[in-house]
Amino acid sequence: MLPSRDISRLIEIMAALRAPVGGCPWDVEQDFKSIAPYTIEEAYEVADAIARSDLDDLREELGDLLLQVVYHARMAEEAGEFSFGDVVEGITKKMIRRHPHVFGDTEARSAGMAKGMWEKIKAEEKAEKRAARLARGLDPEDNGKGYLDGVPLAFPALTRALKLQEKAARVGFDWGDATPILDKIEEEIAELRVAISARDQAATEDEFGDVLFALVNFARHLKIDPEAALSGTNDKFRTRFHLVEAALRAQGRSLQDATLEEMEEEWQRAKAVR
């Protein structure tokens, strides 16, 4: 089998890998749950290539991410649920429907994206989903999910906390402003201290999570993306630590040779630089 620019070749390759006879044993034994972590990992690697402005890497990582889509679609097709073509049809239908000012008739294109149109389109999509559930003999209003269950479990924890809070805020479950959240953070820290003093590891973990959740809430009210803020701090720490390492190397020493006091001294110098 030869490489190709045609998506059908990738679909053929995945079908061959998943073939019970003659396929790859590892690929054959996988299921949706076992592959999901790889899907998330590939999405992060796409984001990493973009952050590094490495377009060669981006091309490769996009291919890896596309493979994940084909992989899931192949497993669904084997189960008789849907195929890759159904995935493509679904997303093209959604994009066309959601952009009548681009793909609609002459009148729709000339009108532009009217106010309230997005909400109207989303409402129509929800109505279609309810009708589909009804056609399958299911309760159209009960999909087994609560109001917040639409926030994906696979999101990074900080991002998921932010999305949960944003969604709850849409129905009025929110602080009026940022000021009282500081008091809440101090309250949660006090409870964390109590758990630490009691040497209760489970309670300590629980209270630590409450502190982080309150900090995310505070960030949201300050219009700060907590994931982006922490990512920036991670990069800052890495840069400063690299300067500490470089300074020690210039002295003919390694990190392992230096004392904490010596590393702290170089850290303070690094802070003045970055």
Secondary structure, DSSP 8 states (H G I E B T S, - for coil): ----SSHHHHHHHHHHHT-TTTS-HHHHT--HHHHHHHHHHHHHHHHHHHHTT-HHHHHHHHHHHHHHHHHHHHHHHHTTS--HHHHHHHHHHHHHHH-HHHHS-HHHHHH-S-TTHHHHHHHHHHHHHHHHHHHTTS-TT--S--GGGGS-TTS-HHHHHHHHHHHHHTTT-S-SSSHHHHHHHHHHHHHHHHHHHTT-HHHHHHHHHHHHHHHHHHHHHTT--HHHHHHHHHHHHHHHHHHHHHHHHHTT--TTTS-HHHHHHHHHHHHHH-
